[in-house]
């Protein structure tokens, strides 16, 4: 990716993270899945970061003490 494109992608990514909690759930899921293509090892880390920055009402799993549910129902261990 050219330097200019990389810079704009970084700016857009930061903006998306800033407004993540205001986005509709389907948009969140689409962005998350697109960002994580080919990065399976980092899914939980990104889900945790987004959850910490923009917490939602805990699901029944989170209330049960088994962790918090992140993007698309992925369980975040220890949250």
N, C-alpha and C positions, 0 to 999 in steps of 0.2 A: 504494500500500500504506500502510495506517495506520502511524503511528510505532511502535506496539507490535508490529505484525506485522513491520515492517522490523527492529526490534531482535531479535526472536526468530529471524527468518530469518538474521540475521548471527551470532547465537550458535550456531545449528544448523550453519551453514556452517563456522564455526571449529572446532566439535567434530568435524565430518566430516573436516576437514583433519588434525586431531590424531590421529585413529584410522585414517586412510586406509590405511596399510600393514597394518592388522589386518583390514580388510574383505575378504570374498571378491571375487575378480576380477569376477564378474558384477554385484555391487552397485557396485563402483567404476565400471564401464563405464556402468551405468544412471545413476548420479549425474552422471558427467562429461557424458554425452550430454544429459541434462536441463538441466544448467547451461549448456551451450554452445549450446542452441537459440537461433538468431538472433545468435550471437556468434562467427561463424566466424573472424574476424580474430584472436580471442584464444585459439583452441584450442591453438596451439603454446606460448604463454606459460603457460597453466595446466598443460598437460602437463609442461612443463619444471619448473615450481614443484613439482608433486606428485612428480615423479621425484627432484628434488634433496632434498626432505624425506623421502622414503620410497623409497630406491633398491631395485631388485629385482636378481636375478641377471641379468647382461647377456645379451641374446639373441645369436644368431649375427651379426646385423647390427651390433650394438654392438661385438662382439669384432672384427669385420672393420674397424673404424675408420670406419664410415660414420655413426656417431651412435648414440644410444640410442633404444630403442623405448619410447614413452610409452603412454598409455592407448589401448586398442583398436588397438595396432600402429602408431600414428602415429609416424613418425620424428622425433626431436628433433635438429635440426641442431646440430652442434658440441658435443653432450653426450658 
